[in-house]
């Protein structure tokens, strides 16, 4: 583990190969910031790599904490970070953190958003909680295999509507929060710039790819089964379908404008995300 001179800003990233962490790592290293990453895989370019969070705390001044990494141990990890001299923590949680636990699909994939959010605000360090809406990348998981296979997308609840947020925007906000004292003590609710229904998401993908796509609505049970075949936990798939059904009457998590406020530019539109990730479709 590299030892940095006293007074150097050094940020420890958990979930460094995940949807947000990999973009955060790229953002910080491109800015020349010393970064330490928790990973059990191959070394990551530009980062000093360690195996566990506790291995990386010595000399760290900032911590980006992922809810799946923290799990039930969030209070203990944060206490160890504070004791090691970490001054600032940015926690990744979710906009649905206040929903009943059984209604939070990501809990069935291992995330402990509620526990991390609370522990972070009680940590005694300068803190920022990021609460993003659903990631734009979820559209690739839901629709990508079918778009690659043909011109018809079969999925439930055509009218379900939400404002998908670009993972790169979340990472850029995280980088700002890890280096900017003005964001300390804030809960940042991060969304995309517009709400889109499932049907509109598929139409946007087709327009960007210049391929006419048809949305065919199917029962929730069929979609849940397909998700489990793809490797997702059965309870996750069931909770996700229930979330869609609960929020058919109005958009879930409509745009907040917080990304625009923090970054000084508009949040990235879903169409731009699709164009930049066309290989996913």
N, C-alpha and C positions, 0 to 999 in steps of 0.2 A: 504494500500500500504506500503510495507516494505521500511524503510529508511536505506540506506547503508552509511557506514562511508565515510567521504570526502576523495577523492582520489581513491576510489574503481572504477574499470572498471565495468560498468553496461550497458547492452545492451537491448534496447527496440525492440521487434520483432512485426511487423504487419504481418497479414496473417499467424499467427502462427499455424493454423491447415491446411494450404494449401499444395500444391505440394512441395514447397521449404521450407516454414516456419517450417513445422513439423520436417524436417530433420535438419534444422539449429538449432532449439530448442534442439534437441537431441544431436547434435554435441557440442554445447556450454555448456549444462548442464553436459555432460559427461566429459568435460574438467574442470569442477568446476567453470565456469564463472557465476556470478550473472546475471540472465536473468529476464526480465519483458516481459509479453506477452499480446497483445491486443486480447481479446476474449470475445464473448458474450455467449459462451457456458459453459460447465462444466470446473472447474479448471484444469489446465494442470500440470502434475507432474514436479516438479523441477523448476517451474516458479512462480514468483509473478504476478498475473493476474489483469488486469485493463480492463475497458469497452471501453475506447476511447484512441486514440493516445495522446491527450492533457492531459488526466488523468495520463499518464505514463511518461511524460517528466521530471518531477522533479527528479533530481539526476541521470538521464540517461547521459551517456557519448557517447554512440553510438546508431544509429538508423538504422534498416533495414526496408525499406519502399516498400510496394507492390503497384503496379499501380492501382489495383482495390480499395484498401483502400484509397489511396491518391486522386484518381479521379481528378476533376477539382480544388481541394483545395490544390494541391501540394505546390504552392508557400507559401500559408498561413501556412500550417503545418510546412514547413521547416523554415520559419521565426520564428514561435513559438519555434521550437526546438533549433534554434540558440540562441534565447533570454533566453531559459531555461538552457543554458550551454552545450548543446549537442555539442561535438567536431567533430564527424565523422558520415557521413551518407553513407550507401550503398543502392543503388536503384536497384530494379529489373525491367528491361524493356524488350526489345526484339531485336533480330537481324534485324527485319524488321521495326525498328522504323523510318527509313527514307523514307519508302514507302508512297505513297499517303494514306491519312487516310481511304478512302473507300476501299482500298486494304488490310487493316489490319484486318483479321477476329476477333481477340481478342477484338477489339474496340466494337463489337456488343455484347460481353459478359461483357462489363463494364470496361475493362482495358484502362488506359490512359497513354500508354507507352511514347508517344512523349512528352506530357506535363510534366511527371515526370522526364524524362531524361534531358530535358532542365532546369527545375527548380532546379534539383539537382546540375547541373554544375554551376548554377548561385547562389547557396545557401550561399556562403561565408564561408562554413565549408569545412573541408577536406572531399572529396567525392570520391566514386568509383561507376561507372555505370556498372552493369552486363547486358549484352545483350545476352541471350542464344538463341540458335536455338530451334526448337520444342522439347518438352520434350518426352523422351522415353515412358512415361505413356500415351501419346496420342495414341500409338499403341494399348493399352489395350482398350481404348474407341472405337477406330475404328474397331478393329478386335475381341476383346474378346468375345462379345456375340455370334458371329457366330462360333468361334472356340469351345466354350463350347457346341454349339448346333449340331455341325457336322464337316465334313471334308472339306467343301467348304466355302471359303471366297469370298464374292461378294463385290467388291469395284471398284471405277473408277480409271483410269489413272495408270495402272500397272507400267509404266515407270517413273512416277514422283519420283525424287530422292532427298534426304536430309540427313544430318548427325544428327540423333537424339541424344540429350544429356541426360545423366542420371541425374535425379533431385538431387541425392545425391552428385554428383560432383559439381553441381551449389551451393548447400548448403555449401559444404566444402570450395569452393572458397569464398563464402560470409563470412563465419566464419573467413577465413584468412584475408579478406579485412577489417573486423571490428576490427581486432587486430594488423594488420601489416601496419605500416606507409608507407612502400615501395610501396604499391598498391594505395596510395592516388593520385588523379588526373588522374586516368586511366579509359578508357573505355575498358572493357574486353569482347571480343566476344567469347562466349563459345559454343563449338560444341562437338559432339561425335568424335570418332577416325576414322570413315569411313562413306562415303555416301552409302545409301541403297535405292533401289527403293521400291515401295509398294510391288511388287512381291517378292523381296529379303527379305523384313521384314517378310512377311508371311512364306516364306520358312525357315527363321531362327527360327521363332516360332515353326514350325513343327519339325525341326531338334532337337531343345532343348527339346521339349516335347516328342520326339520320336513318332510322329504321322504324317503320310503323309497328307499334306494339299494341296488343289488345289485352285489356285487363278483364279476366274472367273471375268473378267472385265465387269462392268455394266455401263450404262449411268450415268452421273453426277447427273441428276435430281432424279434418283432413290436413290442414296446414300444420297443426300441432304434431301430428304423426310424422309429417315430412321433416319437421325440425328435429325430432328425436332420431329419425333415421340418419340425419346429418351429424348426429353426435351430441346434440344439446340435451340437458337433463329433462326428463319428462315433466317435472314440476315447474321448471322454467318455462317450457312451452305452454303449459296450461295457464300459468299466471300471466303470460304475455297475451294470450287470447282473451283472458278475462279483462285485462287492462284495456284492450281495444274496445271491447263491448261496453265497458263502463263509461268511456269517454266519447261515445258516438254523438252525443247531443251538442257538444261544443269542443273546440280545439283543446287538446291537452298541451299545456305549457306554450301559450302563444308568445310571440316575440317580446323580449324585455328591453332590447336596446343596450344591454350592459356591455356586450362585446364592442359595440361602436364607441361607447363612452370610454372604456379602458384603453382601447387601441387607437382611438382617434381616426378610425376609418370604418366603413360599413362591414358588418359581418359577411362572410363569404356565402353567396347564394348556392343553393343545392345544385343548380345547373353547372356552376363552375367546378364544384366538387366532382360531379360526374365526368366532366370533360378531362379533369386531371387524373381520373382513375378509370378511364375507359377500358383498360385491360381487365378490370374486375367484371365487365359485362360482355 
